[in-house]
């Protein structure tokens, strides 16, 4: 059995974020919530708004994936879930999510950029396993 640790996931996040660059791929408007009624055990937080400023997003209580499709003439049928970094305190959505998705689109890869719960954010009600739940749920979807 393969043991997946946060250090392995973090390494993957670093690799994906380093390939981020601008391309001609279109921005997506399709956002898919991971959980129909909100994150398990935290359904009451589902409608709390996210906080965003300049380069970061915080207060993610309704985890989701945003779909970025490659141009039809380049599409390979391959898909990747991109988990932007931010030390589990912030989410660097544009530079480490959207830009990575655009680069992958230029290679013909569909990218799903994940907004996951941040367990190291000040006063966060979440634990490490909640971020993992979001990552695994995104993969299943």
C-alpha positions in Angstrom: 0.0 0.0 0.0 1.3 3.4 -0.9 1.2 5.9 2.0 0.4 9.4 0.9 1.7 12.1 3.2 1.4 15.8 3.2 5.1 16.1 2.3 4.5 14.1 -0.9 1.4 16.3 -1.7 3.4 19.4 -0.9 6.2 18.3 -3.3 3.6 17.8 -6.1 2.2 21.2 -5.4 5.6 22.8 -5.7 6.3 21.0 -9.0 3.0 22.1 -10.4 3.4 25.7 -9.3 6.8 26.0 -10.8 5.5 25.3 -14.3 2.9 28.1 -14.1 3.1 30.6 -16.9 0.8 32.6 -19.1 -0.7 31.1 -22.3 -3.6 31.6 -24.6 -6.0 29.3 -22.8 -9.3 30.7 -21.8 -10.4 31.4 -18.3 -13.1 29.1 -17.1 -16.4 30.2 -15.5 -17.4 26.6 -14.5 -17.0 26.1 -10.7 -18.0 22.8 -9.2 -18.6 22.6 -5.5 -17.0 19.4 -4.0 -19.8 18.8 -1.5 -23.5 19.3 -2.3 -24.5 20.5 1.1 -21.1 21.9 2.2 -18.1 20.2 3.6 -18.9 17.2 5.9 -19.3 18.3 9.5 -19.1 22.0 8.5 -22.3 22.4 6.5 -23.3 25.4 8.6 -20.2 27.3 7.2 -21.1 26.7 3.5 -22.4 30.2 2.8 -19.7 32.2 4.6 -18.0 34.2 1.9 -14.4 33.7 0.9 -11.9 36.5 1.6 -9.6 37.6 -1.3 -7.0 40.3 -1.6 -4.3 40.8 -4.2 -2.5 37.4 -4.3 -4.4 35.2 -1.7 -7.8 33.7 -0.9 -8.8 32.7 2.6 -11.9 31.5 4.5 -12.6 28.7 2.1 -15.6 27.0 3.6 -17.3 25.6 0.5 -14.4 23.8 -1.3 -14.7 23.6 -5.1 -12.8 23.0 -8.4 -12.7 25.4 -11.2 -12.5 23.9 -14.7 -10.0 25.1 -17.2 -10.4 23.4 -20.6 -7.6 23.3 -23.3 -8.3 24.5 -26.8 -10.3 21.8 -28.6 -7.6 21.3 -31.3 -5.0 20.5 -28.5 -7.1 18.5 -26.1 -5.5 15.1 -25.2 -8.1 13.7 -22.9 -5.8 14.0 -19.9 -6.8 15.9 -16.8 -4.9 17.1 -13.7 -6.1 18.5 -10.3 -4.0 21.5 -9.4 -3.7 22.3 -5.7 -2.4 25.9 -5.3 0.0 26.5 -2.5 0.0 29.0 0.4 1.1 27.0 3.4 -2.5 26.0 4.3 -2.9 29.6 5.6 -3.7 31.2 2.2 -4.5 29.9 -1.2 -2.4 31.5 -4.0 -5.2 30.9 -6.6 -4.0 33.0 -9.5 -0.3 32.5 -9.7 -0.2 28.9 -8.5 -3.6 27.8 -9.7 -4.9 29.6 -12.7 -1.5 30.2 -14.3 -0.6 26.5 -13.8 -3.9 25.6 -15.4 -3.3 27.8 -18.4 0.2 26.2 -18.9 -1.3 22.7 -18.7 -4.0 23.8 -21.2 -1.3 24.8 -23.6 -0.2 21.1 -23.5 -3.7 19.9 -24.2 -4.4 19.0 -20.5 -7.7 19.8 -18.8 -7.0 21.4 -15.4 -9.2 21.4 -12.3 -8.0 24.1 -9.8 -8.9 23.2 -6.3 -10.0 25.5 -3.5 -9.5 23.5 -0.4 -10.0 24.2 3.3 -7.1 25.9 5.1 -6.3 24.4 8.4 -3.4 26.7 9.4 -5.4 29.9 8.8 -5.8 31.9 12.1 -8.9 30.6 14.0 -9.5 27.9 11.4 -12.0 25.2 12.5 -10.3 22.8 10.2 -7.7 20.1 10.6 -5.2 18.6 8.3 -7.5 15.7 7.4 -10.1 18.2 6.1 -7.7 19.5 3.4 -7.0 15.8 2.5 -10.7 15.1 2.3 -11.0 18.0 -0.3 -8.1 16.7 -2.3 -9.4 13.1 -2.5 -12.9 14.3 -3.2 -11.6 16.4 -6.1 -9.8 13.4 -7.5 -13.0 11.3 -7.3 -15.0 13.9 -9.1 
